[in-house]
Amino acid sequence: MAKAIKILLIEDDKNLADNIVGFLEDFADVTAVTDGQDGEYEGKEVPYDLIISDLMLPGENGLEIIKNLRDNKVDTPVLILTAKASLDDKIEGFNVGADDYLTKPFHREELLVRVKALLRRTGVYSEDNTITVGELTINLENRGVQVHGQSVKLVGKEFDILTYLGQNKNIIVTRDQIFDRVWGIDSDTTINVVNIYLNNLRRKLEAVGQGGLIKTLRNIGFILEVPDAKTD
């Protein structure tokens, strides 16, 4: 079962990468890459919730990755995980756009705490593992959706789309972003499948009085708008 939170790990030490993936696998869906250029590509093309990156990497170093992501308007939070522990290294990391900095060796529990803190800051994670949008509650643990106690039965991709929109409530997301997030950039499915699932999702929400929750901005994208909230 796919998890609602998606993390990109850029780490060339395969043993360490495997350990981090194993530790976080109950919390998030973690994609690990070992090369800096691959990491930058993934960070640009796939809408991850968080990026964890080493600094000393083959192909492209972590500072270059972060700078290039920020230059390309990718605002995904980045946690630097590195053996470089000097104050100058930390300052340089924050100056290029990192959001947090953790030095090796580290305690796994501290890594998880910092990951959760960054995700809370962006609204992707809450301690009760739910997302609330007006009268709608999305439970990430049991993949349930309720409106005033009434369950809304969603199939896998419908739930994944609703969750992604809920994690980005009041933010416009494009059809490409939904496709890359839910189906993946390597999927053989055509992007038109997004419209099919969105239409099904809207019908099910309409049946519980939430039909207008997902709005379409023609030729731009979609937005899950919190009732009475103002958006730009």
C-alpha positions in Angstrom: 0.0 0.0 0.0 1.5 3.3 -1.1 2.0 5.8 1.8 0.8 9.4 1.7 4.2 11.0 2.5 6.9 10.8 -0.1 10.6 11.4 0.7 13.6 11.6 -1.7 16.8 10.4 -0.1 20.1 11.3 -1.9 22.9 9.3 -0.3 25.8 7.5 -2.0 26.6 5.2 1.0 24.3 2.4 0.1 24.4 0.7 3.5 23.4 3.9 5.2 20.7 4.6 2.6 19.3 1.1 3.1 19.2 1.7 6.9 17.4 5.0 6.5 14.9 3.6 4.1 14.3 0.7 6.4 13.9 3.0 9.4 11.5 5.4 7.7 9.5 2.8 5.7 6.6 2.6 8.2 6.3 6.4 8.1 6.8 7.3 4.5 7.4 6.1 1.0 11.2 6.7 0.5 12.9 6.8 -2.9 16.7 6.5 -2.6 19.2 7.6 -5.3 23.0 7.5 -5.0 24.1 10.1 -7.6 23.7 13.9 -7.3 22.5 14.4 -10.9 19.9 11.7 -10.4 18.8 13.3 -7.2 18.4 16.7 -8.8 16.4 15.2 -11.6 14.1 13.4 -9.2 13.7 16.5 -7.1 12.7 18.6 -10.1 10.4 16.1 -11.8 8.6 14.4 -8.9 6.6 16.3 -6.3 8.2 15.0 -3.1 7.2 16.2 0.4 10.8 16.2 1.6 14.3 15.8 0.3 17.1 14.4 2.5 20.5 14.9 0.9 24.1 14.3 1.6 26.6 17.0 0.6 29.5 14.9 -0.8 28.0 13.0 -3.7 29.1 11.7 -7.1 28.0 13.6 -10.2 26.8 16.7 -8.4 27.3 17.8 -4.7 24.4 18.5 -2.4 24.9 22.3 -2.4 24.6 22.3 -6.2 21.5 20.2 -6.0 19.8 22.5 -3.5 20.8 25.7 -5.4 19.6 24.3 -8.7 16.3 23.2 -7.2 15.7 26.6 -5.7 16.7 28.4 -9.0 14.0 26.3 -10.7 11.4 27.3 -8.1 11.3 23.9 -6.4 10.5 24.7 -2.8 10.4 21.2 -1.4 11.9 21.2 2.1 15.5 19.9 2.2 17.3 18.3 5.1 21.0 18.1 4.7 22.5 14.9 6.2 26.3 15.0 6.1 29.6 14.4 7.9 30.6 18.1 7.3 30.0 19.6 10.7 31.7 23.0 10.7 29.7 26.2 11.2 30.8 27.4 7.8 29.4 24.3 6.2 26.1 24.8 8.0 25.9 28.4 7.0 26.6 27.6 3.4 23.9 24.9 3.4 21.3 27.3 4.8 22.4 30.1 2.4 21.7 28.0 -0.7 18.2 27.1 0.5 18.4 24.1 2.9 15.7 24.0 5.6 17.6 21.9 8.2 21.0 20.4 8.8 21.9 17.2 10.6 25.4 15.9 11.0 26.7 12.3 10.9 26.8 10.2 12.9 23.2 10.8 14.1 20.5 9.1 16.1 17.7 7.7 13.9 15.1 9.0 16.4 16.5 12.6 15.9 16.3 12.2 12.1 12.6 11.2 12.4 11.9 14.1 14.7 13.4 16.6 12.3 11.6 15.0 9.4 8.3 15.3 11.2 9.0 18.9 12.2 9.7 19.9 8.5 6.6 18.1 7.3 4.4 19.7 10.0 5.7 23.1 8.9 4.4 22.5 5.4 1.1 21.0 6.6 1.9 17.6 5.2 2.0 15.8 8.5 0.0 16.0 11.8 0.5 14.1 15.0 -3.0 12.5 14.6 -2.2 11.5 11.0 -5.2 13.3 9.6 -5.8 16.1 7.1 -8.9 18.3 7.7 -10.4 20.3 4.9 -13.5 22.1 6.0 -16.0 19.3 6.9 -13.8 16.6 5.3 -11.4 14.5 7.3 -8.7 12.3 5.6 -7.2 9.6 7.8 -3.7 8.7 6.4 -3.3 5.7 8.7 -6.4 3.7 7.7 -7.0 5.5 4.3 -10.4 6.5 5.4 -12.4 9.6 4.4 -15.3 11.0 6.4 -17.7 13.9 6.2 -19.6 14.5 9.5 -19.0 10.9 10.4 -20.2 9.6 7.1 -17.7 7.5 5.3 -16.7 8.2 1.7 -15.6 5.0 -0.1 -12.6 5.8 -2.3 -10.5 3.4 -4.4 -6.7 3.6 -4.1 -5.8 6.3 -6.7 -8.9 8.4 -5.7 -7.7 8.5 -2.1 -4.1 9.2 -3.2 -5.3 12.2 -5.4 -7.5 13.6 -2.6 -4.7 13.2 -0.1 -2.2 15.0 -2.4 -4.7 17.8 -2.9 -5.4 18.0 0.8 -1.7 18.2 1.6 -1.5 21.2 -0.7 -4.9 22.7 0.1 -5.4 26.2 -1.2 -2.4 25.6 -3.6 -2.8 25.1 -7.3 -1.4 21.7 -8.5 -1.1 20.8 -12.2 -2.3 17.7 -13.8 1.3 16.7 -14.5 2.1 17.1 -10.8 -0.8 14.8 -9.8 0.2 12.2 -12.4 3.9 12.2 -11.3 2.9 12.0 -7.6 0.2 9.3 -7.9 1.3 7.2 -10.9 5.0 8.1 -11.1 7.0 9.5 -13.9 7.9 6.0 -15.2 4.3 4.9 -15.5 3.0 3.6 -18.9 -0.4 5.0 -18.2 -1.5 8.1 -20.1 -1.9 11.4 -18.3 -5.7 11.4 -19.2 -6.2 8.9 -16.4 -6.0 11.9 -14.0 -9.2 13.4 -15.4 -11.0 10.0 -15.1 -10.1 9.6 -11.4 -10.8 13.2 -10.6 -14.3 13.0 -12.2 -15.0 9.8 -10.1 -13.7 11.5 -7.0 -15.8 14.6 -7.5 -19.0 12.4 -7.9 -18.3 10.7 -4.7 -17.7 13.9 -2.9 -20.8 15.4 -4.4 -22.8 12.6 -2.9 -21.9 13.8 0.6 -22.3 17.5 -0.1 -18.7 18.3 -1.0 -19.0 18.4 -4.8 -17.5 21.9 -5.1 -14.5 21.2 -2.9 -12.1 20.5 -5.9 -12.0 23.3 -8.3 -10.6 23.3 -11.8 -8.7 26.3 -13.1 -8.8 25.9 -16.8 -5.5 25.4 -18.5 -3.8 25.8 -15.1 -4.6 23.0 -12.7 -6.7 22.1 -9.7 -7.1 23.3 -6.2 -8.7 21.8 -3.1 -10.0 25.0 -1.5 -10.7 25.3 2.2 -14.2 26.8 2.6 -14.1 30.6 3.4 -10.3 30.7 2.8 -8.9 33.3 0.5 -6.4 32.3 -2.2 -4.3 34.4 -4.5 
